[in-house]
Amino acid sequence: MDKKKILEDGLLEQYLLGELDEATMKSVASAMEDDMELRAHFEGLEEDFERIAFENGIVPPKTVRDALEAQLLESEQKDEKPIRSLSQVKSGSKTNFLVAASIAAVLAFGTFWMYTQWQTAENNFKALESQTVALQERLSRLEKNYSETSNRYQQINNPNVIPLVLMGNEKAPNSKATAYVNHRTKQVILNAKGLRTLDEEHTYQMWADVEGEMINMGIVKTGEDYIILNYIDHAESLNITIEPAGGNDHPTVENLISNVIL
């Protein structure tokens, strides 16, 4: 029988109380023989059961004990049997006491079983609550990403946007990037997914040529759909170079890989 089913269905508790049918009893016993961890769990239940029984045990008042002894003695006298001593009465009525003790133990263990079931339910609830929080956080991230993507999409599809394709030169023949320039709102958005990935020691950087001077527009991260760059007034062309990691304060002209005239 599956260990998970035994634990989740409370079969160990029912096995301890003798409430299972014969076939299920054999299956649970067989599972405990094959699984030491399951067996240890069952032994722990037995110990808890015994502890609860002792903690909840009630010593009967002396008057009740005396009345019980008197009743037993009277019953034996009517049957014309020899009167036995108290120790003999105790011994002879051992079965009755065991039955009473068993009933009390079952009631005590019933309380314990309900407590363990409640504990399991509480743990399951906490796990579910944790999963719910994780799902809510994930949903929030997705909503944020969707909002940002939708906003970028609206920006690049604005009627005032001019799309400019920057094809790679002989230094990067397979490279391609697309710049979306909006002169009215003064925004530049770059799709750099077409640029090949560089090593950790280098990065792409974009420049605007204004009357022969190259002005930094920002570092270009590869593999991203939308990168917001600095808008430069009166730019005559856009240029992409390969620079040391972290960027450069002036372009490395020999590492120019792409440019487009505005």
C-alpha positions as CSV (number, residue, x, y, z in Angstrom):
1,M,0.0,0.0,0.0
2,D,1.2,3.5,-0.8
3,K,2.9,5.2,2.1
4,K,1.4,8.6,1.2
5,K,-2.1,7.2,1.2
6,I,-1.5,5.5,4.6
7,L,-0.4,8.8,6.2
8,E,-3.0,11.1,4.5
9,D,-5.9,8.8,5.3
10,G,-4.9,8.3,8.9
11,L,-4.7,4.5,8.4
12,L,-1.9,4.2,11.1
13,E,-4.3,5.7,13.7
14,Q,-7.1,3.4,12.6
15,Y,-4.7,0.4,12.6
16,L,-3.7,1.2,16.2
17,L,-7.4,1.4,17.2
18,G,-8.3,-1.8,15.3
19,E,-10.8,-0.1,13.2
20,L,-9.6,-1.4,9.8
21,D,-10.9,-4.5,8.0
22,E,-8.7,-7.5,7.8
23,A,-7.3,-6.9,4.3
24,T,-6.4,-3.3,5.1
25,M,-4.8,-4.3,8.4
26,K,-2.6,-6.8,6.6
27,S,-1.7,-4.2,3.9
28,V,-0.7,-1.6,6.5
29,A,1.3,-4.1,8.5
30,S,3.1,-5.2,5.4
31,A,3.9,-1.6,4.5
32,M,5.4,-1.0,8.0
33,E,7.6,-4.0,7.7
34,D,9.0,-2.7,4.4
35,D,9.3,0.9,5.4
36,M,11.3,1.7,8.6
37,E,10.2,5.4,8.5
38,L,6.6,4.3,8.5
39,R,7.2,1.9,11.3
40,A,8.9,4.6,13.3
41,H,6.0,6.9,12.7
42,F,3.6,4.2,14.0
43,E,5.7,3.6,17.1
44,G,5.6,7.3,17.8
45,L,1.9,7.2,17.6
46,E,1.9,4.3,20.1
47,E,4.1,6.3,22.5
48,D,1.8,9.4,22.2
49,F,-1.2,7.2,22.8
50,E,0.2,5.8,25.9
51,R,1.3,9.2,27.2
52,I,-2.1,10.7,26.6
53,A,-3.8,7.7,28.3
54,F,-1.7,8.3,31.4
55,E,-2.1,12.0,31.4
56,N,-5.9,11.7,31.1
57,G,-6.2,8.8,33.6
58,I,-8.5,9.5,36.5
59,V,-8.1,7.9,40.0
60,P,-11.6,6.9,41.2
61,P,-12.8,8.2,44.6
62,K,-12.3,5.9,47.6
63,T,-16.1,5.6,48.1
64,V,-16.5,4.2,44.5
65,R,-13.7,1.7,45.1
66,D,-15.3,0.6,48.5
67,A,-18.7,0.2,46.9
68,L,-17.3,-1.9,44.1
69,E,-15.5,-4.2,46.5
70,A,-18.7,-4.6,48.7
71,Q,-20.7,-5.4,45.6
72,L,-18.2,-8.1,44.5
73,L,-18.2,-9.6,48.0
74,E,-22.0,-9.7,48.2
75,S,-22.2,-11.3,44.8
76,E,-19.8,-14.1,45.8
77,Q,-21.7,-14.7,49.1
78,K,-25.0,-15.2,47.2
79,D,-23.3,-17.7,45.0
80,E,-22.0,-19.4,48.2
81,K,-18.4,-19.1,47.0
82,P,-15.5,-18.5,49.4
83,I,-14.9,-14.9,50.2
84,R,-11.7,-13.8,48.6
85,S,-9.3,-11.2,49.8
86,L,-9.0,-7.8,48.2
87,S,-5.9,-8.9,46.4
88,Q,-7.9,-11.9,45.0
89,V,-10.7,-9.6,44.0
90,K,-8.3,-7.3,42.2
91,S,-6.9,-10.3,40.4
92,G,-10.3,-11.8,39.6
93,S,-11.7,-8.6,38.2
94,K,-8.6,-7.8,36.2
95,T,-10.5,-8.3,32.9
96,N,-13.2,-5.8,33.9
97,F,-10.6,-3.2,34.7
98,L,-8.8,-3.9,31.5
99,V,-12.1,-3.4,29.5
100,A,-12.7,-0.1,31.3
101,A,-9.2,1.0,30.7
102,S,-9.5,0.1,27.1
103,I,-12.6,2.2,26.7
104,A,-10.9,5.2,28.4
105,A,-7.8,4.7,26.2
106,V,-10.0,4.6,23.0
107,L,-11.7,7.9,24.1
108,A,-8.3,9.5,24.9
109,F,-6.8,8.3,21.6
110,G,-9.9,9.5,19.7
111,T,-9.1,13.0,21.0
112,F,-5.4,12.5,20.0
113,W,-6.4,11.4,16.5
114,M,-8.7,14.4,16.0
115,Y,-5.8,16.6,17.2
116,T,-3.4,15.0,14.7
117,Q,-5.9,15.4,11.9
118,W,-6.4,19.0,12.8
119,Q,-2.6,19.5,12.8
120,T,-2.4,17.9,9.3
121,A,-5.2,20.1,8.0
122,E,-3.5,23.2,9.5
123,N,-0.2,22.3,7.8
124,N,-2.0,21.7,4.5
125,F,-3.7,25.0,4.8
126,K,-0.4,26.8,5.5
127,A,1.2,25.1,2.5
128,L,-1.8,26.1,0.3
129,E,-1.6,29.6,1.7
130,S,2.1,29.8,0.8
131,Q,1.4,28.5,-2.7
132,T,-1.4,31.1,-3.1
133,V,1.0,33.9,-2.1
134,A,3.6,32.6,-4.6
135,L,0.9,32.5,-7.4
136,Q,-0.2,36.0,-6.5
137,E,3.3,37.3,-6.8
138,R,3.8,35.5,-10.1
139,L,0.5,37.0,-11.4
140,S,1.6,40.5,-10.3
141,R,4.9,40.1,-12.2
142,L,3.0,38.9,-15.3
143,E,0.6,41.8,-15.1
144,K,3.5,44.2,-14.7
145,N,5.4,42.7,-17.7
146,Y,2.2,42.7,-19.8
147,S,1.6,46.4,-18.9
148,E,5.1,47.3,-19.8
149,T,5.0,45.4,-23.0
150,S,1.7,46.9,-24.0
151,N,3.0,50.3,-23.2
152,R,6.1,49.8,-25.4
153,Y,4.0,48.3,-28.2
154,Q,1.8,51.5,-28.2
155,Q,4.9,53.7,-28.2
156,I,6.5,52.0,-31.2
157,N,3.2,51.9,-33.1
158,N,2.6,55.6,-32.6
159,P,2.0,57.4,-36.0
160,N,4.8,59.8,-35.1
161,V,7.4,57.0,-34.7
162,I,10.0,56.5,-37.4
163,P,11.4,52.9,-37.5
164,L,15.1,52.7,-38.5
165,V,16.9,49.4,-39.2
166,L,20.6,49.2,-38.4
167,M,22.1,46.4,-40.4
168,G,25.5,44.9,-39.4
169,N,28.6,45.7,-41.5
170,E,31.4,43.4,-42.4
171,K,32.5,43.2,-38.8
172,A,29.0,41.8,-37.8
173,P,27.3,40.7,-41.1
174,N,24.5,38.8,-39.3
175,S,23.7,41.6,-36.8
176,K,20.5,43.6,-36.9
177,A,18.8,46.1,-34.6
178,T,15.7,48.3,-35.0
179,A,15.5,51.8,-33.6
180,Y,12.1,53.5,-33.1
181,V,12.5,57.3,-33.0
182,N,9.8,59.7,-32.0
183,H,11.0,63.3,-32.5
184,R,7.7,64.7,-31.1
185,T,8.0,63.0,-27.7
186,K,11.8,62.8,-27.9
187,Q,12.0,59.0,-27.3
188,V,14.3,56.4,-28.7
189,I,13.4,52.7,-28.2
190,L,15.8,50.0,-29.6
191,N,15.0,46.3,-30.3
192,A,18.4,44.6,-29.9
193,K,17.4,41.0,-30.3
194,G,19.2,40.7,-33.6
195,L,22.6,41.5,-32.2
196,R,24.8,38.6,-31.4
197,T,25.7,38.0,-27.7
198,L,29.2,39.4,-26.7
199,D,31.5,38.0,-24.0
200,E,31.5,39.4,-20.5
201,E,34.3,41.9,-21.3
202,H,32.5,43.7,-24.0
203,T,29.2,45.5,-24.6
204,Y,27.3,47.3,-27.4
205,Q,26.9,51.1,-27.1
206,M,24.9,53.5,-29.2
207,W,25.9,56.9,-30.4
208,A,24.3,59.9,-32.1
209,D,26.3,61.9,-34.6
210,V,25.7,65.6,-34.2
211,E,27.8,67.7,-36.5
212,G,30.6,65.2,-36.4
213,E,30.6,64.7,-32.6
214,M,29.5,61.3,-31.3
215,I,27.3,61.6,-28.3
216,N,26.5,58.7,-26.0
217,M,22.9,57.4,-26.2
218,G,23.4,54.5,-23.8
219,I,24.6,50.9,-23.4
220,V,22.8,48.3,-25.5
221,K,22.0,45.0,-23.8
222,T,21.6,42.1,-26.3
223,G,18.5,39.8,-26.4
224,E,16.0,42.5,-25.3
225,D,13.0,43.7,-27.2
226,Y,12.7,47.2,-25.9
227,I,15.7,49.3,-24.6
228,I,15.0,53.0,-23.9
229,L,18.0,55.1,-25.0
230,N,18.8,58.8,-24.7
231,Y,17.2,61.0,-27.3
232,I,19.7,63.4,-28.8
233,D,18.5,66.6,-30.6
234,H,19.7,67.2,-34.1
235,A,21.2,63.8,-34.5
236,E,22.3,63.1,-38.1
237,S,22.9,59.3,-37.7
238,L,22.7,56.5,-35.1
239,N,25.7,54.3,-34.6
240,I,26.5,51.1,-32.7
241,T,30.0,50.2,-31.6
242,I,31.5,47.4,-29.4
243,E,33.0,48.8,-26.3
244,P,34.6,47.5,-23.1
245,A,32.1,46.2,-20.4
246,G,30.5,49.2,-18.7
247,G,30.6,51.4,-21.7
248,N,33.0,54.1,-22.9
249,D,33.1,57.9,-22.8
250,H,34.0,58.0,-26.5
251,P,33.3,55.6,-29.4
252,T,35.9,53.1,-30.6
253,V,35.5,53.8,-34.3
254,E,37.3,50.7,-35.5
255,N,34.7,48.7,-33.7
256,L,31.7,50.3,-35.4
257,I,29.3,47.5,-36.5
258,S,26.2,49.4,-37.7
259,N,24.9,52.8,-38.4
260,V,21.9,54.5,-40.1
261,I,21.3,58.0,-41.4
262,L,18.4,60.0,-40.0
